[in-house]
Amino acid sequence: MASQTIAIRPFSRQAARANQGPSMTHRRRLAAASALIALMTTGQVRAETATQADVAPSISVAPVGATVPTAQGGSNAAALLYNRVDPGSSIIAATGELGGLEFYGLDGGFKSALAGGETYGVDAREIGGRTVLAVLDRQAGRIRLSAYDFATGQAQTLDARPLLLGYAGEGVCLHQSPRDGSLYAFTLGGEGQLDQWLLYPTADGKLDGRIVRRLHLSSEAKYCVADDASGRLYVAQQAVGVWRYDADPEAETVATVVDINRLGRIKGEVGGLAILNGGTEGNYLIAANADAGDYNVYDRNADDRFLGTFRIQVNGIDAIEGPSGLFGARAPVGQGLPGGALLVTDDRKVGANTRILSWQDVAAALKVSPGQAAPASAPDKLALVQPTMETQPVENGGDAADDPAIFVHPTDPTRSAIIATDKKGGLLVYDLKGKPLQYLPDGKLNNVDLRSGFRLGGKDVTLVTASDRTRKAIAIYSFDPDTLRLTSVADGLQPTGLSDPYGLCMYRNRKGATFVFISDPDGGVRQWKLVATPAGTVKAEKVRDLKFDTQTEGCVADDETGALYVAEEDLALWKLGAEPRSGATRKAIARVSDNPALKDDLEGVGLYAQAGGKGYLVLSSQGNNSYAVYRREGDNAYVGSFAINADGKTGIDGVSETDGLEVTSASLGAGLEGGAFIAQDGRNVSPPENQNFKLVPWSAIAAKLGLK
């Protein structure tokens, strides 16, 4: 029977705070019990039981080398600093507690040390041609960053400023994003803290950082490891087991159980973790089964399925007294380590050091392939841009912000505005710096759009409409370019007759008639014509009904070409006529099943209109936090996709799980001469706040995708 996993969300911060009263032992028991109850309740427990594990004894593997003991005290972690020019001259960096970070050759001999408080936990990555290290300084409660120079055999500090944890640190691991190459550090705390830091370079070559995601486990965790190829993060929660997360800070925070105490292959507390990534031929996770004195191996190519265990012994006697941190390196590391190395830190009471194992020896003993030395990975073709502005978060928590519209000021582009929905409360108006100018608490307004040139009360006005889910109606406003304020102009309640007014977009045809489309979750799309009354108000007259098979929301109409684009969330982006007499004939210009760059839900749709019918359509691919771009003209050919990543220097985080978006080709002033793209941020992780909207200059998107 195939092994199965269950996804469980981490405990809330409030629940974690509530558990701070009992002793650590009691908290560990509570955490383990909670996880076990969850597993038993669902019935999704791994098929291999602890009883079965007892049938097959651990395989014995002997170390091929060891470092000399640390100069002062113990050691809980080590990392291999790979020398690409001369792999045989690679270096082992190990924590020496009060002795700082110590460096050893592969022969185990001491090379040098870098002082730095009480070092605890270490990891390394090669970034921009230099080997970057991160350690925790428990004495100062901070992260310390440095770079090792193979030429001089010394490490130099890279700290632009102290990165303070604010809690008792227990462990650290690094991750380089496969999406954009950004460097992250994960820090673990004694009360279950799990913070993700974005590390970014400063002008003087140092590294600074800021927290971009904050999670909380139910009890202490000391070890973690991240795989740069797959973007997976593994965390060892000592009393519970091993969890797997998505390492992308913008990803949904779901923890998947890899192995569990008592019901699985963990005998007591779980210790260090290591990854040996050999690609499709062999990709493994190693976990120190500390209380049992052996090491579990899991197949990462088979959903982390348990493969077997091994012990580290010399002449039948265990060689590790205090199992602690692990570190894996699959690349050949000189003579005696042709298949890579597994470092095991032995935090023994006297003579703490690091043992070196040949990964080839371990794989042979387990009768598995060691994997490829340099597994190939497909390059990510996603263009990456950064936001330059974010709005103040909406007032309501949860899934509240939804859809933006852009008002382009007719005489002063810098006085343009963003009109956006807080679908739990009403409408907001922001200036181009993200500052709120007006809030109308008019109910659950889901989507919003606008059109200028509507004749009302003897003058041309900008008309704004929104789908009112509270009253199942169309909310109608005029927008004043001088005051940048909304005023309701609806001729009383304008009911939709829909089960739940959801998506919305507007259309103004060449004859000057203005229409609004509203969808509901049942797949219905209804079209109204907006008509001015002698009293200076606006009423809606139904002119057409359309029907889709499943739920739609995002839509946009092209006033010049008369085309209407509707996103059917799970299936496709459809093109049909926007005129009332166009009928129901439609064509799919983008199907989820046909383009791997698309992942449902398909949500917001925007139009970047240029002269002569040129331009682009932008579609929110919510399932992979990206945006697909299609040509406006011809057969709407796919151009490419982009994503919005965090800017560490400005502190504006990336964008994920976008519902609504808008784009304009009109100039909005300096830096936005080519227009702008605005998207709802469904998570707003850094700092963790209510949802908001973020702006990207269109010029940045065009440059990355090679658009005219």
TIKOL-95293 format. One record per residue (C-alpha): residue in one letter; x, y, z. Coordinates in steps of 0.1 Angstrom, whole numbers, plus 5000, padded with zeros to 4 digits. Each point is the difference from the previous one (the first is absolute). Example, Ala and Ser with C-alpha at 12.3 -4.5 7.8 and 13.67 -1.06 7.14 Angstrom:
BEGIN
a512349555078s501450344993
//
This chain:
BEGIN
m500050005000a501450344991s500950245028q497850315004t500550345016i497650245015a500250384998i499450185033r500150385005p502450125028f498550105033s499050365003r502150255019q497250055025a499949625007a503850005003r499950285025a497349825019n502449705003q502950195015g498849945036p500749635003s503549865002m502049924969t499549635005h496350045003r499950224969r501949744981r497549745011l497150224990a501650074966a500649634993a496549905011s498450274978a501849884969l499349635008i496350075006a499850194967l501649714982m497849745016t496950204994t500650024962g501349654997q502850124978v502949845018r503049874981a499649634992e503349905015t499749975037a502550015028t499549635005q501049934964a503150225004d501149785028v500149704976a502950144979p503050095021s502050314991i503049974976s503450095014v502150264982a503450125012p501250364998v503050074977g501350295021a499450245028t501050355011v502050075030p497950105031t498850355002a502150245020q497350095026g496949815010g497849814977s498850024964n496549954986a500450064963a502450004970a499950104964l502249914970l501450304981y500549864965n503150124981r499049984963v503650074989d501549725021p497349785016g502649825021s500850335017s496450055011i499550115036i497949885029a498450285021a498849895034t498550195029g502350025030e497650165024l502150265019g502949934977g498150154971l499849854966e502949764993f501449884967y501749674992g501549834970l498649674986d502849835019g498450135032g502850245009f499150345014k500550304976s498650315016a497150155020l497650294999a499050145034g496450085005g498349965034e498549655005t499649844966y497149764996g498949864966v501850074967d499249984963a501750114968r499250104964e502050114970i498550334990g501450244974g503449824999r500550015038t499349745027v497550155025l499649865035a497250065025v500249915037l498050085031d501650195028r498049895030q501950235023a499050314980g496749864987r500850074964i501049864966r503650044990l500950004963s503549954985a501849904968y502849744999d503050084977f501749684988a503150194989t500750155034g498449725021q498250275020a496450115004q498950365001t496850145015l497250114976d497650155026a498650344988r498450025035p499049765027l497049784990l498449955034l497749705006g498150125031y499949655014a502449715010g501349874967e500549624995g500949954964v500450154965c500049894964l500450184967h498049984967q500650144966s496850044981p499749814968r497650274988d502150315003g503349915016s499250195032l501849885031y497949925031a500849905036f497749805021t500450045038l498649775026g499250085036g499549825033e496350085002g499249874965q500950324981l500749964963d501050324982q501050054964w502450284992l500750154966l503850074998y501050264975p503250194990t500750355010a501950264979d503349925019g499849634994k498649915034l496849805006d496950145017g496849825008r496450025010i497349765010v497749914971r498049715016r499349905036l498749665010h499649835033l500349635010s498549865031s503349915016e503850034997a501849944967k503750014995y500849884965c498850084965v501349954965a498850154966d500549874965d500750274975a499049794970s496549915011g499350295024r499149775029l500750065036y500349735027v499750075037a500849765028q497650075029q501849805027a497149855019v497749964970g501849904968v501050144966w497950264981r500250114964y499150364988d500250204968a503150235005d498550284979p498950275024e497050084978a498949645000e497049875020t501249905034v499149635002a502149755019t500249644988v501049725024v503049804987d500549795031i498549995034n501149905035r498749665012l497649934971g502750044974r503749934998i501150255027k500849835033g500250315022e501450344992v501050074964g503350184995g501950144970l498950004964a501949984967i499249984963l502049814974n498550114967g501149784972g497150094977t497749744984e502649725007g500050055037n498750285023y500049945037l499250155034i501949885030a498750055036a501949925032n497849775020a501950125031d498549785028a500349694979g503650084990d499449954963y499350214969n496849974979v500150044962y497050114979d499550014963r499250354989n499249884965a497149805015d498350255023d502649955027r499349635004f502049825026l502949794986g502049875029t502450085028f503749985007r502250045030i503550155002q502349755015v503649905002n500649635006g496449955010i500150285026d498050324996a502450284990i497650295008e499450085037g497950314996p498150004967s499550364989g500050194967l500349854965f501250154967g499949834966a502050084969r499449794968a502950134979p503349815000v502250145027g503549894992q501749665007g498049765021l496750194995p499249944963g496249995006g499950295024a500050035038l497749985030l501250205030v498849895034t500650225030d500849815032d499250235029r501549765026k500850135035v503749984994g501750044966a497050134979n500949984963t498649924965r500149664984i500349964962l498249734982s500349914963w496550034985q501049734975d500649765029v496750085015a498149964967a501849674994a499149875034l496450094995k500149864964v498750324985s501450224972p502150295014g498550224973q501650234975a502950225010a498550314982p496449944992a498650214973s497150235008a497850184975p500550385001d497150215013k498750204971l497950225023a500850374997l500450175034v499250365010q499850195032p497350235013t500850375006m496950095020e497549835023t496850135014q499250025036p498349675010v496249985000e498350035033n498449655000g502049695006g500049674982d499149984963a498850364996a501950214974d498949884965d499950224969p501650344989a499250254973i502250294989f498750354995v502350204976h499850375008p499250194967t502450295007d502549905027p501149634998t501550025035r496550065014s498849674987a498449765025i499449645008i496449895008a499949665017t497749775018d500049885036k497549734994k499249975037g499250375003g499950234970l502050214976l503450185005v501750274980y503850025002d502550254985l503049884980k502049975032g497649755015k498550245025p496249975006l498050304990q496549875005y498249705014l496349934993p498649735023d497349904975g500049625005k501749704985l501150164967n501949734981n501250134967v500350364986d500550164966l499750354985r499450194967s500350364993g497950214976f496649915014r497550294995l498250075033g498350325012g501250194969k503749915004d502449724993v500949805031t502149695009l497649735009v501149735025t498049685006a500549715025s498449675006d498050035033r499849665016t498250145031r497050124981k500449784969a500150324980i502250234978a501650285019i500450314978y502150315008s501550304983f503650095006d501150375004p503450074984d500550315022t499249855034l500849644991r496949895018l497249764991t496350095002s497149764996v497950084969a497949684999d496350054993g499049825031l500949635005q501049844967p499449625006t501849754979g497749705004l503249795004s500649755027d503250185011p501350304979y503749914997g502250114971l499550334982c501450204971m498850294979y499850074963r499550334980n499449944963r500950234971k496550165000g500550115036a497749755018t501349875033f499449655013v500849785030f500549635002i499549815033s500649635006d498949765027p501549685013d497549794980g501750094967g497450274991v501250334985r497450284996q500450324980w498350335008k499950334982l500650305022v497550284994a499950355014t496850135015p498650364999a500650015037g503849974995t500149635011v500949684982k497949694996a500949664985e498049834972k500549634994v501049934964r501549654999d500749685019l502949764994k500749665015f503349835008d500449645013t501850105032q500850305021t501350324984e501350325016g502750194982c499050184968v501050304978a498550174970d501850164971d498250324991e501850044967t499749654986g496749905017a501449685015l499149875034y502449775019v498749785028a502149775023e498349675008e502049935031d500849634996l500049984962a500950284977l500050374990w497250054975k499650274973l496550104987g498250314989a499350285024e497050144982p496549905012r499249844967s503349814997g498449675012a501749735020t502649884975r503449995017k503649884994a502549885025i503250204997a501749845030r499249665016v501549885033s500549664985d502050124970n502550235016p502349895029a500550365009l496350025011k498749855032d496550055012d498350205013l500150254970e498950325017g500550374991v500350124964g501450344988l500550174966y503150204991a498750194970q502350164974a499250194969g498949814968g498549715019k503449895014g500649925036y499849715025l497649815022v501249915035l498449705019s500549905036s501149645003q499249975037g501149645005n503750084994n500150375010s500750134965y498550204972a499749894964v500350254971y498249974967r500050224969r496950224996e500049964962g499649704977d499549675017n501150135034a503249814999y501749925034v503050225006g501449885033s499450025038f501350205028a500050005038i500450275026n502749945025a501050185032d502450305001g502149965031k501450354998t496650185000g498349745022i497149944975d499249634999g499049814969v496549924988s498249675003e496549854996t498850304979d496250044995g499650334982l502450204979e500150304978v502450154974t500150324981s502250134971a499450365010s502850205016l499650045038g503050235004a503749965006g501149645000l496749894987e500150174966g499249664983g497149935023a499649765030f498949665011i498149965033a499249685017q498249895032d502449825024g498249715015r502549935028n502050325007v502649815020s502650265009p499150135024p497149775006e497050244995n496650024985q499949974962n500950294978f500850104964k503450034984l501250204969v502749914974p501050244973w499049854966s503450094987a501649745023i497649734988a500650104963a503749995005k500049655015l497749854974g501550194970l496750194992k499850314979
//
